[in-house]
Amino acid sequence: MGEARTICALVSLLFLVYGHGSMMTKVEATSKVHIVYLGEKQDDDPILTTNSHHDMLASVVESKEMASELMVHSYKHGFSGFAAKLTESQVQKVAQLPGVVRVIPNSFHKLQTTRSWDFLGLSSHSRVNALHNSSMGDGVIIGVFDTGIWPESKSFSDEGLGPIPSRWKGFCESGKRFKPRIHCNRKIIGARWFVDGFVADYDQPLNTSANQEFLSPRDANGHGTHTASTAAGGFVENVSYKGLGLGTVRGGAPRARLAIYKVCWNVLGGWCSAADVLKAFDEAIHDGVDVLSLSLGYPPPLFSDTDERDGIAIGSFHAVTKGITVVCSAGNGGPSSQTVLNTSPWILNVAASTIDRAFLTPITLGNNKTFLGEATFAGKEIGFRSLIYPEAKGLDPNSAGVCQSLSVNPSMVSGKVVLCFTSMTLSAVISAAEVVKEAGGVGLIVAKNPSNNFYPCADDAFPCIEVDYEIGTRILYYIRSARFPIVKLSASKTIVGKPVSAKVAFFSSRGPNPKAPAILKPDIAAPGVSILAATSPLDRFQDDGYVMYSGTSMSAPHVAGIVALLKTIHPDWSPAAFRSALVTTAWRNHPSGFPIFAEGSPRKLANPFDFGGGIANPNGAADPGLVYDMGTADYINYLCAMDYNSTAISSLTGQSTVCPGEEPSILNINLPSITIPNLRNSTTLTRTVTNVGASTSIYRAVIEPPFGTSVSVKPNVLVFNRKTKKLTFSVTVTTAHQVNTGYFFGSITWTDGVHSVRSPLSVRTEILQTL
């Protein structure tokens, strides 16, 4: 989820709530937005529900007029509650009212393509894949929670689309530079904006010269336009970024419809209020979306699943129980472990991978050695020029060559190419490029930590070529050994397929799940590096309305688009069934057979904590054979296993819930994966599979045990027929280790000769010690 915004930025946005241009009434300086959560709604009439919220607030603030002024949002569709500006004394009074589950302060969250869809096997030129079998997602409605949309983009043309689905209850909302009759169509069928919670807690102007913004669904940031077009953008031919990646850009479900919920605002790179996000969930449930895509999250430490300050966990629970699949980004905190966000088991959590494409840029030294860096340099070749590395006098001669604090002058740099080293941040590349350009330099070589995330310069005619430390060090040795070091910089070229292989991106957040280690997160990985899609023309890095971004913000809408395709093929499947189909059919190896690695220090073979089941395989997920299904009862078992308060669980689910005296085992939650974080000697768990393939079929278990363990499955043969659709099996895992270990990985696969239904298995031995 990242810092400043730029072309391959890890864009970050916080949850904030803002209104609809209404005048703000001055309240006590100590008033802050609080979310009053009442659980499942008790009345199907939204007017009565809203009136009850106002009455409740009025009973505390002593007048209905004051209650109206203090009210920020009324949640009346998916669940019941409201957000209001309250003093601490008022908070205490509201908390004591009948029916109030919890009163908590507002909080904030961060935000987190010409080749990617072909890489995933969804070529528009093939007639035998999930793209065409699903009519390209026609009729499915994808809701996007983000920074809004730039509706004039060609990616959102409604040419060739039929009428808006009759079940749609949403609408488009007017605002600054956004008129529904002009800017909405049969592609953009809904566009709302939620800002009241944001401005209530933000004491500065929203629209400034540094951060332009629109009080409307219009996107000033570009992030929302990018994610929406990645999920469901239409076909646009001859799109490239500065001549690179040329092709036809489109979303995963080109004929799906878009419902835009602007909850994030262009402040300090983008922030979103939890109160606004909850309101967007409430409205989206009512509007009738099928899939929700959220490229945002709350940074660690994580809130509990029943804590409204998260916003996403609570809102997504209500959406999923209504049959809406919620897809969220895993976060950009990698490669460190336990950094994954959005970890609730009802959320489909997506890590980021690269694709089989790179933008290679030759660097030729005066000794005739050529190295390949990465850049988006579309200018003319820089012929042989002097190459320098700034060095300082004193104890630390390398200090002058640090990119973020580069120290040069025109007499040193003019007409030359500069090499610098950095630990790699966006600001380091931008500042170094500006310093070199201002001093008259003609190019920059940036040596950095090895990763697939690169930060090109804003000026495509000025080369900022990035290499890893190894290559940077070899170039430095050449500079120090040559009497007159020189270098030639050639234009970047797009390389697709071999020898480029997909990897888990360096920045992609990793497991284990810090909140519930037995719940595998991330679930799946999808392309999230250098993704070419539409953006706002206000984006300083845009090229004719399109740009390349990197981040799990980009991978989540890929999976949202895939789910839209699957929803068309399997309209009756639950959100859990879609997740299961993706996890159990995912790629662990590149289609060439080469294993998938995970970027890090050092690079290693990817494991389930890097990419869940693997990289999404849409065509396999369309026909998985078996699925591990889940419903509200399974999620309640999870909440009980997490030892959450029964009252809070009851309010969340809308039904009286008393957890059993014997706490359910979290290992028995019917996930398509198995994670045992503290195996002591032996444990047995159960899973239930549902046959979604041929009615008569026989599946046999194939076990790949983690190192130092033995694994047995009973029964090891599953026989399905017209009457038997579901079968339960047990898994016993026994460790031979007599010491505490890290995680070892294996799998359990059910196969009928046609389908391979693979569940990743992760085991850590923890020997009980007595002190």
C-alpha positions in Angstrom: 0.0 0.0 0.0 2.6 2.6 -0.5 3.6 6.1 0.0 3.6 8.7 -2.8 1.8 8.1 -6.1 3.5 7.4 -9.3 3.7 5.1 -12.2 4.6 1.8 -10.5 3.7 3.1 -7.1 2.3 1.0 -4.2 -0.6 3.4 -3.8 -2.0 3.8 -0.3 -5.4 5.2 0.7 -7.1 5.4 4.1 -10.7 5.0 4.9 -12.3 8.4 5.4 -15.8 9.7 5.2 -16.9 12.9 3.5 -20.4 14.2 2.7 -22.2 15.5 -0.4 -21.3 19.1 -0.3 -23.7 20.0 2.6 -22.8 22.9 4.9 -20.8 21.7 7.9 -22.3 22.8 11.2 -19.7 23.8 13.8 -19.7 21.4 16.7 -17.6 21.1 19.8 -13.9 21.0 19.2 -13.8 17.7 21.1 -16.4 16.1 18.9 -15.0 13.2 16.8 -16.8 10.8 14.4 -17.8 7.5 16.1 -19.5 4.5 14.7 -22.5 3.2 16.6 -22.9 -0.4 15.6 -26.3 -2.0 16.2 -25.8 -5.3 14.4 -28.2 -6.9 11.9 -31.1 -4.6 11.0 -34.4 -5.3 12.7 -36.7 -3.7 10.1 -36.8 -4.0 6.3 -38.0 -0.5 6.0 -34.9 1.8 5.6 -36.9 4.9 6.4 -38.0 3.4 9.8 -34.5 2.3 10.5 -33.0 5.7 9.8 -35.7 7.4 11.9 -34.8 5.1 14.8 -31.2 6.1 14.4 -32.1 9.8 14.6 -34.4 9.2 17.6 -31.6 7.3 19.4 -29.1 10.1 18.8 -31.7 12.8 19.7 -32.3 11.1 23.1 -28.6 11.8 23.9 -28.1 15.3 22.3 -31.6 16.5 23.5 -33.0 17.6 20.2 -33.8 16.2 16.7 -32.3 19.3 15.1 -29.0 18.7 16.8 -29.1 15.0 16.0 -29.5 15.8 12.3 -26.5 18.1 12.4 -24.3 15.5 14.2 -25.4 12.5 12.1 -22.8 11.5 9.5 -24.2 8.3 8.1 -27.2 6.0 8.7 -26.5 2.3 7.9 -29.9 0.8 7.0 -29.5 -1.8 4.3 -27.0 -4.5 5.0 -26.9 -3.9 8.8 -28.0 -1.3 11.3 -26.0 1.5 12.9 -24.9 5.1 12.3 -21.9 7.3 12.4 -22.1 10.6 14.3 -19.9 13.4 15.7 -19.9 12.8 19.4 -18.1 14.1 22.5 -16.6 11.6 25.0 -19.5 12.2 27.4 -22.0 11.6 24.6 -20.2 8.4 23.6 -20.7 7.0 27.1 -24.4 7.8 27.0 -24.9 6.3 23.6 -23.1 3.1 24.7 -25.6 2.6 27.5 -28.7 2.7 25.2 -30.6 -0.5 24.6 -29.6 -2.3 21.4 -26.1 -0.7 21.1 -23.5 -3.3 20.5 -20.5 -1.1 20.5 -19.4 2.5 20.0 -16.0 3.0 18.5 -14.0 5.9 17.1 -13.7 6.3 13.3 -10.4 5.0 11.8 -8.6 5.1 8.5 -7.3 2.6 6.0 -4.7 2.6 3.2 -5.2 1.9 -0.5 -3.1 -0.6 -1.5 -3.4 -4.4 -19.2 -2.2 -5.5 -22.3 -0.4 -8.7 -21.3 -1.8 -9.8 -17.9 -5.0 -11.4 -19.2 -3.3 -13.4 -21.9 -0.8 -14.5 -19.3 -3.7 -15.9 -17.2 -5.0 -17.8 -20.2 -7.9 -15.5 -21.1 -6.9 -14.5 -24.6 -9.7 -12.8 -26.5 -8.5 -14.6 -29.6 -9.3 -18.0 -28.1 -12.9 -19.3 -28.2 -12.4 -22.1 -25.7 -11.6 -20.3 -22.4 -13.6 -18.9 -19.5 -13.6 -15.4 -21.1 -15.9 -16.6 -23.9 -17.7 -19.3 -22.0 -18.9 -16.6 -19.7 -19.9 -14.1 -22.4 -17.1 -11.9 -21.0 -19.0 -11.4 -17.8 -22.1 -9.9 -19.4 -24.7 -9.0 -16.8 -22.5 -9.3 -13.7 -22.2 -6.1 -11.6 -18.8 -5.4 -10.1 -18.7 -2.8 -7.3 -15.4 -0.9 -6.8 -14.5 0.9 -3.6 -11.7 3.3 -4.4 -11.0 6.9 -5.5 -13.8 7.2 -8.1 -13.7 7.0 -11.9 -12.7 9.1 -14.9 -15.8 8.3 -17.0 -14.5 9.8 -20.3 -11.9 7.0 -20.6 -12.3 4.8 -23.6 -12.2 1.8 -21.3 -15.7 2.7 -20.0 -17.5 2.9 -23.3 -20.8 1.1 -23.4 -20.7 0.3 -27.1 -22.2 -3.1 -27.7 -23.6 -3.6 -24.2 -27.2 -4.4 -23.7 -29.6 -2.8 -21.2 -28.8 -2.3 -17.6 -29.7 -5.4 -15.6 -33.3 -5.0 -14.3 -32.4 -6.1 -10.8 -30.1 -3.1 -10.3 -31.3 -0.7 -7.6 -28.4 1.7 -7.6 -28.0 5.1 -9.2 -25.5 7.7 -10.2 -25.0 10.7 -8.0 -24.2 14.2 -9.3 -21.3 16.4 -8.0 -18.4 18.5 -9.2 -17.8 17.8 -12.9 -20.0 14.8 -12.8 -23.5 14.7 -14.3 -25.2 11.3 -14.3 -27.0 11.7 -17.6 -23.7 12.4 -19.3 -21.1 10.4 -17.4 -23.1 7.2 -16.6 -24.0 4.7 -19.2 -24.6 1.0 -19.7 -21.0 0.3 -18.5 -20.9 2.7 -15.5 -24.4 2.0 -14.0 -23.7 3.4 -10.6 -21.5 6.1 -9.2 -21.7 7.3 -5.6 -19.4 9.3 -3.3 -19.0 9.1 0.5 -17.0 11.8 2.2 -18.8 12.9 5.4 -16.8 10.7 7.7 -13.6 11.9 6.1 -14.1 15.6 6.4 -15.6 15.3 9.9 -12.2 14.1 11.1 -10.0 16.0 8.7 -9.4 19.6 9.7 -7.9 20.9 6.4 -9.3 21.8 3.0 -9.9 18.7 0.9 -9.1 20.4 -2.5 -5.8 22.2 -2.6 -3.2 23.1 -5.3 -1.1 20.1 -4.2 -4.0 17.7 -4.1 -6.8 18.4 -6.6 -10.0 16.7 -5.7 -13.7 16.6 -6.8 -16.7 16.4 -4.5 -18.2 13.8 -6.8 -17.5 10.3 -8.2 -14.9 11.9 -10.5 -11.4 10.5 -9.9 -8.6 13.0 -9.3 -6.1 10.4 -8.1 -6.3 7.8 -10.9 -6.1 4.8 -8.6 -9.9 4.0 -8.8 -10.0 4.4 -12.6 -7.1 2.0 -12.9 -8.6 -0.7 -10.6 -12.1 -0.3 -12.3 -10.7 -0.7 -15.8 -8.5 -3.6 -14.7 -11.6 -5.5 -13.4 -14.1 -4.6 -16.2 -12.7 -2.2 -18.7 -13.8 -2.7 -22.3 -11.5 -3.3 -25.3 -9.2 -0.4 -26.4 -6.8 -1.1 -29.2 -3.2 0.3 -29.7 -2.6 1.2 -26.1 1.0 1.4 -24.7 2.9 3.2 -22.1 5.4 5.4 -23.8 5.6 2.9 -26.6 6.1 -0.1 -24.3 3.6 -2.9 -23.8 1.7 -2.1 -26.9 -1.5 -4.0 -27.4 -5.2 -4.1 -26.7 -6.0 -3.1 -23.1 -9.1 -4.5 -21.4 -10.4 -5.7 -18.1 -11.0 -9.2 -16.9 -14.7 -9.1 -17.5 -15.1 -6.6 -20.4 -18.9 -6.9 -20.6 -19.5 -6.7 -16.9 -21.1 -3.5 -15.4 -19.4 -1.2 -13.0 -20.8 0.3 -9.8 -18.4 2.9 -8.4 -18.3 3.8 -4.7 -15.8 6.6 -4.1 -14.7 6.2 -0.5 -11.1 7.4 -0.8 -9.8 10.9 -1.2 -6.8 12.5 -2.8 -5.0 13.6 0.4 -1.4 12.6 1.0 -1.6 9.9 -1.6 -5.2 8.9 -0.7 -7.1 8.2 2.5 -10.4 6.5 3.3 -12.6 6.6 6.4 -14.0 3.4 8.0 -17.3 5.2 8.5 -17.5 5.9 4.8 -16.5 2.4 3.8 -19.2 0.9 6.0 -21.7 3.2 4.4 -20.6 2.1 1.0 -21.0 -1.6 2.0 -24.5 -0.8 3.2 -25.5 0.8 -0.1 -23.8 -1.7 -2.3 -25.6 -4.6 -0.6 -28.9 -2.7 -1.3 -27.9 -1.8 -4.9 -27.4 -5.4 -6.0 -23.7 -5.8 -6.8 -22.4 -9.3 -7.4 -18.7 -8.8 -6.7 -16.9 -6.1 -4.7 -13.3 -5.1 -5.3 -11.4 -3.3 -2.6 -7.8 -2.3 -3.0 -7.4 -0.9 0.5 -6.8 -2.1 4.0 -5.9 -1.2 7.6 -2.2 -1.5 8.5 -1.0 -3.7 11.3 -1.7 -4.3 14.1 -5.0 -5.7 12.8 -8.4 -5.1 14.5 -10.4 -8.1 15.4 -13.0 -9.5 13.0 -15.9 -8.0 15.0 -14.3 -4.5 15.5 -16.1 -1.9 13.4 -12.9 0.2 13.2 -11.7 -2.2 10.5 -14.8 -1.4 8.4 -13.8 -3.9 5.8 -14.2 -7.0 8.0 -17.6 -6.0 9.3 -19.0 -4.7 6.0 -17.6 -7.7 4.0 -19.2 -10.2 6.4 -22.7 -8.7 5.7 -22.0 -8.7 2.0 -20.8 -12.3 1.9 -23.7 -13.6 3.8 -25.9 -11.9 1.1 -24.0 -13.9 -1.6 -21.7 -11.0 -2.6 -18.0 -12.1 -3.2 -15.6 -9.6 -1.6 -12.1 -9.4 -3.1 -9.4 -7.5 -1.2 -5.8 -6.7 -1.7 -3.3 -8.5 0.6 -1.2 -5.4 1.2 2.2 -4.1 0.1 4.2 -4.9 3.3 6.3 -7.7 1.8 8.6 -9.5 1.7 8.4 -9.5 5.6 6.3 -12.3 7.1 3.0 -11.7 8.9 2.3 -8.5 7.0 -0.9 -9.7 5.2 -4.0 -7.6 5.6 -7.8 -8.3 5.2 -7.5 -11.7 6.8 -11.1 -12.6 7.7 -12.0 -16.0 6.3 -15.0 -14.7 4.3 -12.7 -12.3 2.3 -11.0 -13.5 -0.9 -7.4 -12.1 -0.3 -5.1 -11.5 -3.2 -1.3 -11.3 -3.3 0.6 -9.8 -6.3 2.7 -11.6 -8.9 4.7 -10.4 -11.9 3.8 -11.6 -15.4 5.9 -12.9 -18.2 6.8 -9.5 -19.4 9.7 -7.1 -18.8 10.9 -3.8 -20.1 14.6 -4.4 -20.6 17.1 -1.6 -21.2 20.7 -2.3 -22.4 23.5 -0.6 -20.6 26.8 -0.9 -22.6 30.1 0.0 -20.9 33.2 1.2 -22.6 34.8 -2.3 -22.0 32.1 -3.7 -24.3 30.2 -5.4 -21.5 26.4 -5.0 -21.6 24.1 -5.3 -18.7 20.3 -5.3 -18.8 18.4 -3.0 -16.5 14.7 -2.1 -16.4 13.1 1.2 -17.4 10.5 2.8 -19.5 12.9 4.8 -21.6 11.3 5.6 -24.9 13.8 8.4 -26.0 16.6 8.2 -28.5 19.7 6.2 -27.7 22.2 8.0 -25.5 25.5 7.4 -27.3 28.7 6.8 -25.4 29.0 9.5 -22.6 31.1 9.8 -19.6 29.9 7.7 -16.6 30.5 8.9 -13.0 29.8 7.9 -9.5 29.8 10.8 -7.0 32.2 10.2 -4.1 32.7 12.5 -1.1 35.8 13.2 0.9 36.1 12.1 4.5 35.1 9.0 6.4 32.2 8.0 4.2 33.1 8.5 0.5 30.0 6.7 -0.6 27.6 9.2 1.0 27.6 11.5 -2.1 26.4 8.6 -4.2 23.2 7.8 -2.3 20.3 8.4 -4.6 18.0 10.1 -2.1 20.7 12.6 -1.1 22.7 12.8 -4.3 25.3 15.5 -4.2 26.4 16.8 -7.6 27.0 20.0 -9.5 26.9 21.0 -13.2 30.6 21.0 -13.7 30.7 17.4 -12.4 27.6 16.1 -14.2 26.8 18.1 -17.3 26.5 15.8 -20.4 27.2 12.7 -18.3 25.5 9.6 -16.9 25.3 9.2 -13.1 25.3 6.0 -11.1 23.8 6.0 -7.6 22.8 3.5 -5.0 19.6 3.4 -2.9 17.6 1.1 -0.5 14.8 1.9 -3.0 12.0 4.3 -2.3 9.9 6.1 -4.9 11.2 9.5 -3.6 14.8 8.4 -4.0 14.5 7.8 -7.8 12.5 10.9 -8.4 14.8 13.2 -6.4 17.9 11.7 -7.9 16.5 12.1 -11.5 15.6 15.7 -10.8 19.0 16.5 -9.3 20.9 14.9 -12.3 18.6 16.6 -14.9 19.0 20.1 -13.2 22.8 19.7 -13.2 22.7 18.9 -17.0 23.1 15.1 -16.8 21.8 12.9 -19.6 20.9 9.7 -17.7 20.7 7.9 -14.4 21.5 4.4 -13.4 19.9 3.4 -10.0 21.3 0.4 -8.2 18.8 -1.0 -5.6 17.5 -4.0 -3.8 16.5 -6.7 -6.3 12.8 -6.6 -6.9 10.3 -6.4 -9.7 9.0 -3.0 -8.6 10.6 -0.2 -10.5 9.9 3.5 -10.5 10.4 5.1 -13.9 11.0 8.9 -14.3 8.2 11.1 -15.2 10.1 12.2 -18.4 10.3 9.3 -20.7 13.0 11.0 -22.7 15.3 10.9 -19.7 16.5 7.4 -18.8 16.3 6.2 -15.2 17.5 2.6 -15.6 17.3 0.4 -12.5 19.6 -2.5 -11.8 20.2 -4.7 -8.8 23.1 -4.2 -6.4 25.2 -6.9 -8.1 25.1 -5.2 -11.5 25.4 -1.8 -9.9 28.5 -2.9 -8.1 30.1 -4.3 -11.3 29.4 -1.0 -13.0 31.0 0.8 -10.0 34.1 -1.4 -10.3 34.3 -0.5 -14.0 34.1 3.3 -13.1 36.9 3.0 -10.5 39.2 0.9 -12.8 38.8 2.7 -16.1 40.7 5.9 -16.9 37.8 7.4 -18.8 34.7 5.4 -18.0 31.9 5.7 -20.6 28.5 4.2 -21.1 25.8 3.9 -23.8 22.1 3.7 -22.8 19.7 2.1 -25.4 15.9 2.4 -25.5 13.8 0.0 -23.5 12.3 -3.0 -25.3 9.2 -5.1 -24.3 10.1 -8.7 -23.7 7.3 -11.3 -23.4 7.4 -15.0 -22.6 10.6 -16.9 -22.2 13.0 -16.1 -20.6 10.8 -14.0 -18.4 9.0 -16.0 -15.7 6.3 -15.0 -13.2 7.3 -14.4 -9.5 5.6 -13.3 -6.4 6.3 -9.6 -6.2 8.8 -8.2 -3.7 6.3 -5.9 -2.1 3.4 -8.3 -1.8 2.5 -8.9 1.8 3.1 -12.4 3.2 1.6 -14.7 5.7 1.3 -16.3 8.2 -2.0 -14.7 9.1 -1.0 -12.5 12.2 -4.6 -12.7 13.6 -5.4 -16.3 13.0 -2.4 -18.4 11.9 -4.6 -21.4 11.1 -6.5 -19.4 8.4 -4.2 -19.3 5.3 -3.8 -15.8 3.9 -3.2 -14.7 1.2 -5.6 -17.0 -0.7 -4.4 -16.5 -4.2 -2.0 -14.4 -6.3 -2.7 -12.5 -9.5 -0.7 -10.0 -11.7 0.1 -6.8 -9.8 3.4 -5.5 -11.4 3.5 -3.0 -14.2 -0.2 -3.3 -15.0 -1.3 -1.1 -17.9 -4.7 0.3 -17.4 -6.7 3.6 -17.5 -6.1 6.5 -15.2 -7.1 10.1 -14.6 -5.6 12.7 -17.0 -4.5 14.5 -13.8 -2.1 11.7 -13.1 1.4 13.2 -13.8 2.7 9.9 -15.1 -0.2 9.1 -17.5 0.4 8.6 -21.2 -2.7 9.4 -23.3 -5.0 8.4 -20.4 -3.2 5.1 -19.5 -0.5 4.3 -17.0 1.4 1.4 -15.4 1.0 0.8 -11.7 2.3 -1.9 -9.3 0.8 -3.1 -6.1 -1.7 -5.6 -4.6 -4.1 -2.8 -5.5 -3.7 -4.1 -9.1 -3.9 -7.8 -8.3 -7.3 -7.6 -6.4 -9.3 -6.3 -9.4 -7.8 -9.0 -11.6 -9.4 -11.6 -9.3 -12.6 -9.5 -9.1 -12.8 -9.7 -12.9 -12.2 -13.4 -12.8 -14.9 -14.0 -10.2 -17.3 -12.0 -12.5 -16.6 -14.5 -15.3 -17.1 -17.4 -13.0 -20.3 -15.9 -11.6 -21.7 -15.9 -15.2 -20.8 -19.6 -15.6 -21.9 -20.6 -12.1 -24.6 -18.1 -11.0 -25.6 -20.2 -7.9 -22.1 -20.6 -6.4 -21.4 -19.1 -3.0 -18.4 -16.7 -2.4 -16.7 -19.6 -0.7 -17.1 -21.8 -3.7 -15.5 -19.2 -6.0 -12.6 -18.9 -3.5 -12.2 -22.7 -3.3 -12.2 -23.1 -7.1 -9.4 -20.5 -7.4 -7.3 -21.8 -4.6 -7.4 -25.5 -5.6 -6.7 -25.0 -9.3 -4.1 -22.3 -9.0 -0.7 -22.5 -10.7 2.3 -23.4 -8.6 4.5 -23.6 -11.7 4.8 -21.4 -14.7 3.0 -22.9 -17.7 6.4 -23.8 -19.1 6.8 -26.0 -16.0 9.3 -23.8 -14.2 8.5 -23.3 -10.5 7.3 -20.0 -9.3 9.7 -18.1 -7.1 9.0 -15.3 -4.6 11.1 -12.1 -4.6 12.8 -11.4 -1.4 16.2 -11.4 0.3 17.1 -13.8 -1.0 14.7 -15.0 -3.8 13.2 -18.4 -2.9 10.7 -20.9 -4.1 7.2 -19.5 -3.4 5.2 -21.2 -0.6 1.5 -20.8 0.5 2.4 -17.8 2.7 3.6 -16.0 -0.4 0.8 -16.8 -2.8 -1.8 -19.0 -1.1 -2.8 -21.7 -3.5 -0.7 -20.2 -6.3 -1.3 -17.8 -9.2 -4.9 -17.7 -10.3 -5.9 -20.0 -13.2 -9.3 -18.8 -14.4 -9.9 -21.6 -16.9 -9.1 -24.3 -14.2 -11.4 -22.5 -11.7 -14.3 -22.6 -14.1 -14.2 -26.4 -13.8 -12.6 -27.3 -10.5 -14.4 -30.7 -10.0 -14.8 -30.3 -6.2 -15.2 -27.2 -4.0 -14.9 -26.6 -0.2 -18.1 -24.6 0.4 -18.8 -22.4 3.4 -21.8 -20.5 4.7 -22.8 -18.4 7.7 -22.6 -21.3 10.1 -19.0 -22.0 9.2 -18.1 -18.3 9.8 -19.9 -18.5 13.2 -17.8 -21.5 14.1 -14.7 -19.5 13.1 -15.8 -16.6 15.3 -16.4 -19.0 18.2 -13.0 -20.7 17.7 -11.5 -17.2 17.9 -13.1 -16.8 21.3 -15.0 -13.7 20.4 -17.8 -12.5 22.7 -21.2 -14.3 22.0 -23.0 -11.0 22.2 -20.8 -9.5 19.6 -21.2 -12.5 17.3 -25.0 -12.5 17.7 -25.2 -8.8 16.8 -22.9 -9.3 13.8 -24.9 -12.3 12.4 -28.4 -11.0 13.3 -29.2 -14.3 15.1 -28.9 -15.4 18.7 -25.6 -17.3 19.0 -24.2 -19.2 21.9 -20.9 -20.7 21.3 -20.7 -24.4 22.4 -19.1 -25.2 25.7 -16.3 -27.0 24.0 -14.7 -24.5 21.7 -14.7 -25.5 18.0 -11.4 -26.3 16.5 -10.3 -23.6 14.0 -8.6 -26.4 12.1 -12.0 -27.7 11.1 -13.1 -24.5 9.3 -13.9 -25.8 5.8 -11.2 -23.9 4.0 -9.6 -25.2 0.7 -6.3 -25.1 2.6 -4.9 -26.6 5.8 -2.6 -24.7 8.1 -1.5 -26.2 11.4 0.5 -23.6 13.3 1.3 -25.6 16.5 1.4 -29.4 15.8 2.2 -31.4 18.9 2.6 -35.1 18.1 -0.6 -35.6 16.1 -3.8 -33.9 15.2 -6.9 -34.9 13.2 -9.2 -32.5 11.3 -12.1 -32.7 8.9 -13.1 -31.2 5.5 -16.2 -31.5 3.4 -16.2 -31.3 -0.4 -19.0 -30.7 -2.8 -19.0 -32.3 -6.2 -19.6 -29.6 -8.9 -18.4 -31.8 -11.8 -19.8 -35.0 -13.4 -22.5 -36.4 -11.2 -20.9 -39.8 -11.2 -17.2 -39.6 -10.3 -14.5 -41.2 -8.2 -11.7 -39.1 -6.6 -8.5 -40.5 -5.0 -6.2 -38.7 -2.6 -2.6 -37.9 -3.5 -0.6 -36.8 -0.5 2.6 -34.8 -0.5 3.5 -34.6 3.2 5.5 -31.7 4.6 9.0 -32.6 5.6 9.2 -34.7 8.8 5.5 -35.5 9.0 3.2 -38.3 8.0 -0.2 -37.6 6.6 -3.2 -39.9 6.2 -6.6 -39.3 4.7 -9.8 -41.3 5.6 -11.4 -42.3 3.4 -8.8 -41.9 0.7 -11.3 -42.6 -2.1 -14.5 -40.4 -2.5 -17.3 -41.8 -4.6 -20.0 -39.4 -5.9 -23.2 -40.2 -7.6 -26.6 -38.5 -8.3 -27.6 -38.8 -4.7 -24.3 -38.2 -3.1 -23.1 -34.6 -3.7 -21.1 -34.0 -0.5 -18.6 -36.1 1.3 -16.6 -35.5 4.5 -13.1 -36.9 5.1 -10.6 -36.6 7.9 -6.9 -35.8 7.8 -4.4 -36.9 10.4 -1.0 -35.3 10.5 1.7 -36.7 12.8 5.1 -35.1 13.3 8.4 -36.9 13.7 10.1 -33.7 14.9 11.2 -33.5 18.5 12.1 -29.8 18.4 10.2 -26.6 17.5 10.4 -26.0 13.8 9.5 -23.4 11.2 6.8 -24.2 8.7 7.1 -27.1 6.2 4.8 -27.3 3.2 3.0 -30.1 1.3 -0.4 -30.7 -0.2 -3.4 -33.0 -0.4 -4.8 -33.4 -3.9 -8.1 -35.2 -4.9 -8.0 -36.4 -8.5 -10.4 -38.2 -10.8 -8.0 -38.3 -13.7 -9.4 -35.1 -15.1 -9.5 -32.7 -12.2 -6.7 -32.1 -9.6 -8.2 -30.4 -6.5 -5.1 -29.4 -4.6 -5.1 -28.0 -1.0 -1.9 -26.5 0.3 -0.8 -28.0 3.6 1.4 -25.9 6.0 2.7 -27.4 9.2 4.8 -26.0 12.1 5.8 -28.3 15.0 5.6 -26.8 18.4 6.7 -29.1 21.2 5.0 -28.4 24.5 7.5 -27.4 27.2 7.0 -27.3 31.0 8.9 -24.8 33.0 
